[in-house]
Amino acid sequence: MQAEDLILISVDDHLIEPPDLFAGRLPARFADAAPRVVRRPDGSDVWTFNGAVIPNIGLNAVAGRPKEEYGVEPTAFEEMRPGCYDIHERVRDMSAGGVLGSMCFPSFPGFSARVFAAAADKDLALSVVRAYNDWHLDEWCGSYPDRFIPMALPVLWDPELAAAEVRRVAAKGCHSLTFTENPAALGLPSFHDEHWDPLWQALVDEDVVLSIHLGSSGKLSVTAPDAPVDVMITLQPMNICQAAADLLWSRVLKKFPGIRIALSEGGTGWIPYFLDRVDRTYDMHRRWTGQDFGGRLPSEVFREHFLTCFIADPVGIQLRGLIGLDNIAWECDYPHSDSSWPYAAEELAEAAAGVPDAELNRMSFENAMRWYSFDPFAYRARERSTVGALRAEEAGRDVSTRSYDSGRFVRSGTGVELGSLVEQVTA
Amino acid sequence: MQAEDLILISVDDHLIEPPDLFAGRLPARFADAAPRVVRRPDGSDVWTFNGAVIPNIGLNAVAGRPKEEYGVEPTAFEEMRPGCYDIHERVRDMSAGGVLGSMCFPSFPGFSARVFAAAADKDLALSVVRAYNDWHLDEWCGSYPDRFIPMALPVLWDPELAAAEVRRVAAKGCHSLTFTENPAALGLPSFHDEHWDPLWQALVDEDVVLSIHLGSSGKLSVTAPDAPVDVMITLQPMNICQAAADLLWSRVLKKFPGIRIALSEGGTGWIPYFLDRVDRTYDMHRRWTGQDFGGRLPSEVFREHFLTCFIADPVGIQLRGLIGLDNIAWECDYPHSDSSWPYAAEELAEAAAGVPDAELNRMSFENAMRWYSFDPFAYRARERSTVGALRAEEAGRDVSTRSYDSGRFVRSGTGVELGSLVEQVTA
């Protein structure tokens, strides 16, 4: 298929929270405690909440920036492309890139909203989570219901409250919950604990997908403090295999057969190996480990529960039949540094050369629609939804890479080590 | 190719050290401090050294045992198949399984001999390492030079001594050094530190392969203490991707272009994804991370330095062209629980159905010979080296699974959790 004829729904993008996100959304008694943006002496904008200071990391908002200016330095809003934080600019960028639909993960709260959960005042924490979700559903997604898959933050500290929030947002049309890939790594009960059962039940009842994004354990994949940063960049996606194995062998899938999980930004090319491995593990070891999937293989169980996601993954496309044609969805990853926006359509068309149209459509948009109960065509004709049609709507928009350098932004230079990155990210 | 026509050299097997290994091999002043086998009240045999007690874990010596009796309990020598620890019985088991050649990793010292390195008396530690290496080269491999790829333990605490030991064993014909996949995880300088340069230089000078086995960081891949043990079993091989990334992006390959590394028991099916990932990481990020491979891609550099290894990996065989036909070697993993001995030949023949003979030969034995400077045909005619020919020599040998249960061995039963395993393994 030609790039212009693709229809693209991305199941993994990111939004940079705008400074006015919480304005008018919290009870008056929390006015002083609300998360807010502060400009630091170095000119960067940071979010503050509950004593924590969370910079907007440059690498998380590099859309449109020349690769020479990628880096991990904290940055200011005016150094970002406005599509990072402005919904109207975002939609225009999506159209210019040919992207019909998008699901946007949070930035400063962390993928599992652990920044909010850390507040000792749980009334405050709950108000902030709900305010964020309402903003995300009503403002971000609600402004363009044909363009966004709604996603909610979890209530991380209380499974009953978490379940209630899932039911509340589901009533507003939200079928995706962002969550951590490993609650045990955050000091919470693991996936193997009954603790979470009320949440799993709510997800099943409300047809909500548990979307676990790489890096959502709160830990980077670090081999050594002096390792080059390239090591971490390489390992992050495949590291989600830990969550895949953790959940596949857990009691969760056995007790909640309706639960569905997305391995967001985890890549797909390694999945066929992984499925062989789990089937062989089952064959060689189940007699002493006590695993029991009835008459089925772990790989079959995997395909019933897991959506795998890729940005650019020629091996995964080649092996799509071994992964499962219903289990693969494309991602854009705008505005992160792994995205090929605005040329992601061309990247996908090239990687999928020779793939039958019907199969490519499943990976590029149909699976995303079904898994996330999302129907853009209720609002927009399909013929107006292709890459070519969307781009025509934004013909003339400047999508060339340009420097957003205000004079302050400094490249990290050579020899960036993991230790320094971890320090900056977690400072 | 039919199973009987294969020639098999395994680049990853394991030996259980026999109780008399050190007899007569240490200076008299170390007689009391030598590693020794002790029978515990529960009937199991354990190695003791330097205050540490290291059980012979049942799961590491299950060759010939019914799968119902796999488990992690400590075991006794008479509960193991003698091929685990007796060189003559081992060779007969290899022949009965059709396996021509084998490289045997250590058991109780740990893959990087960290048990020996822990001794405060470094003269003692060095004597023990050298005694082990001499035993391995002279007794274990030396008894059947046509059947074993010699492998040495490292001197982990001193790079100059480590280099000297590499040169000493190389002079005796040894071209493989077992090592840790992550020295930083053991509290040592990382792969990114100049500390190890004398060792790397010796490896290059003497044409010795750095063989890093999964699990050699001293850490199991544990998601949560209450995770089922199946999680760890699934993740162990692919976890070596961390070492692959750590070394690929390190200064080691740039400063020592002759160095060669084997990712032992790491599997192969995930490698094509990994190579795509490192090339994309290089393309997207090198301008700010400062990585520089000259005009080459990271995937090309990988193929110059890394040998990937598989037990049973149909996806890896299918994708052999993307991995590199010179970069794949077969493993038997006798007597561990992931081995299909005595039917590993049939398993490989089935997985490689349709693969041209010349390509299968490279994976089943030719690459092993070249990477490890091993030539069994200097001792044994090729026509006497096939699976069929070797099996004919041991026709009638009992290789059926049988219970080695002395009445004491207890199956772990259902619901084995990672925490309990870690406790037993590290107790």
Chai-1 contact restraints between the chains, C-beta under 6 A:
chainA,res_idxA,chainB,res_idxB,connection_type,confidence,min_distance_angstrom,max_distance_angstrom,comment,restraint_id
A,K67,B,R287,contact,1.0,0.0,6.0,A-B,restraint_1
A,E68,B,R287,contact,1.0,0.0,6.0,A-B,restraint_2
A,Y70,B,W288,contact,1.0,0.0,6.0,A-B,restraint_3
A,G71,B,W288,contact,1.0,0.0,6.0,A-B,restraint_4
A,N182,B,T223,contact,1.0,0.0,6.0,A-B,restraint_5
A,A184,B,A224,contact,1.0,0.0,6.0,A-B,restraint_6
A,S190,B,A224,contact,1.0,0.0,6.0,A-B,restraint_7
A,S190,B,D226,contact,1.0,0.0,6.0,A-B,restraint_8
A,H192,B,D226,contact,1.0,0.0,6.0,A-B,restraint_9
A,H192,B,A227,contact,1.0,0.0,6.0,A-B,restraint_10
A,T223,B,N182,contact,1.0,0.0,6.0,A-B,restraint_11
A,T223,B,Q242,contact,1.0,0.0,6.0,A-B,restraint_12
A,T223,B,D246,contact,1.0,0.0,6.0,A-B,restraint_13
A,A224,B,A184,contact,1.0,0.0,6.0,A-B,restraint_14
A,A224,B,S190,contact,1.0,0.0,6.0,A-B,restraint_15
A,D226,B,S190,contact,1.0,0.0,6.0,A-B,restraint_16
A,D226,B,H192,contact,1.0,0.0,6.0,A-B,restraint_17
A,A227,B,H192,contact,1.0,0.0,6.0,A-B,restraint_18
A,A227,B,D246,contact,1.0,0.0,6.0,A-B,restraint_19
A,P228,B,W249,contact,1.0,0.0,6.0,A-B,restraint_20
A,V229,B,T289,contact,1.0,0.0,6.0,A-B,restraint_21
A,D230,B,W249,contact,1.0,0.0,6.0,A-B,restraint_22
A,D230,B,T281,contact,1.0,0.0,6.0,A-B,restraint_23
A,D230,B,T289,contact,1.0,0.0,6.0,A-B,restraint_24
A,D230,B,Q291,contact,1.0,0.0,6.0,A-B,restraint_25
A,V231,B,A245,contact,1.0,0.0,6.0,A-B,restraint_26
A,V231,B,D246,contact,1.0,0.0,6.0,A-B,restraint_27
A,V231,B,W249,contact,1.0,0.0,6.0,A-B,restraint_28
A,I233,B,T281,contact,1.0,0.0,6.0,A-B,restraint_29
A,I233,B,H285,contact,1.0,0.0,6.0,A-B,restraint_30
A,T234,B,A245,contact,1.0,0.0,6.0,A-B,restraint_31
A,T234,B,R277,contact,1.0,0.0,6.0,A-B,restraint_32
A,T234,B,V278,contact,1.0,0.0,6.0,A-B,restraint_33
A,T234,B,T281,contact,1.0,0.0,6.0,A-B,restraint_34
A,L235,B,A245,contact,1.0,0.0,6.0,A-B,restraint_35
A,M238,B,C241,contact,1.0,0.0,6.0,A-B,restraint_36
A,C241,B,M238,contact,1.0,0.0,6.0,A-B,restraint_37
A,Q242,B,T223,contact,1.0,0.0,6.0,A-B,restraint_38
A,A245,B,V231,contact,1.0,0.0,6.0,A-B,restraint_39
A,A245,B,T234,contact,1.0,0.0,6.0,A-B,restraint_40
A,A245,B,L235,contact,1.0,0.0,6.0,A-B,restraint_41
A,D246,B,T223,contact,1.0,0.0,6.0,A-B,restraint_42
A,D246,B,A227,contact,1.0,0.0,6.0,A-B,restraint_43
A,D246,B,V231,contact,1.0,0.0,6.0,A-B,restraint_44
A,W249,B,P228,contact,1.0,0.0,6.0,A-B,restraint_45
A,W249,B,D230,contact,1.0,0.0,6.0,A-B,restraint_46
A,W249,B,V231,contact,1.0,0.0,6.0,A-B,restraint_47
A,G269,B,Y273,contact,1.0,0.0,6.0,A-B,restraint_48
A,W270,B,W270,contact,1.0,0.0,6.0,A-B,restraint_49
A,W270,B,Y273,contact,1.0,0.0,6.0,A-B,restraint_50
A,P272,B,V315,contact,1.0,0.0,6.0,A-B,restraint_51
A,Y273,B,G269,contact,1.0,0.0,6.0,A-B,restraint_52
A,Y273,B,W270,contact,1.0,0.0,6.0,A-B,restraint_53
A,Y273,B,V315,contact,1.0,0.0,6.0,A-B,restraint_54
A,D276,B,V315,contact,1.0,0.0,6.0,A-B,restraint_55
A,R277,B,T234,contact,1.0,0.0,6.0,A-B,restraint_56
A,V278,B,T234,contact,1.0,0.0,6.0,A-B,restraint_57
A,T281,B,D230,contact,1.0,0.0,6.0,A-B,restraint_58
A,T281,B,I233,contact,1.0,0.0,6.0,A-B,restraint_59
A,T281,B,T234,contact,1.0,0.0,6.0,A-B,restraint_60
A,H285,B,I233,contact,1.0,0.0,6.0,A-B,restraint_61
A,R287,B,K67,contact,1.0,0.0,6.0,A-B,restraint_62
A,R287,B,E68,contact,1.0,0.0,6.0,A-B,restraint_63
A,W288,B,Y70,contact,1.0,0.0,6.0,A-B,restraint_64
A,W288,B,G71,contact,1.0,0.0,6.0,A-B,restraint_65
A,W288,B,R411,contact,1.0,0.0,6.0,A-B,restraint_66
A,W288,B,S412,contact,1.0,0.0,6.0,A-B,restraint_67
A,T289,B,V229,contact,1.0,0.0,6.0,A-B,restraint_68
A,T289,B,D230,contact,1.0,0.0,6.0,A-B,restraint_69
A,T289,B,V416,contact,1.0,0.0,6.0,A-B,restraint_70
A,G290,B,T414,contact,1.0,0.0,6.0,A-B,restraint_71
A,G290,B,G415,contact,1.0,0.0,6.0,A-B,restraint_72
A,Q291,B,D230,contact,1.0,0.0,6.0,A-B,restraint_73
A,V315,B,P272,contact,1.0,0.0,6.0,A-B,restraint_74
A,V315,B,Y273,contact,1.0,0.0,6.0,A-B,restraint_75
A,V315,B,D276,contact,1.0,0.0,6.0,A-B,restraint_76
A,R411,B,W288,contact,1.0,0.0,6.0,A-B,restraint_77
A,S412,B,W288,contact,1.0,0.0,6.0,A-B,restraint_78
A,T414,B,G290,contact,1.0,0.0,6.0,A-B,restraint_79
A,G415,B,G290,contact,1.0,0.0,6.0,A-B,restraint_80
A,V416,B,T289,contact,1.0,0.0,6.0,A-B,restraint_81
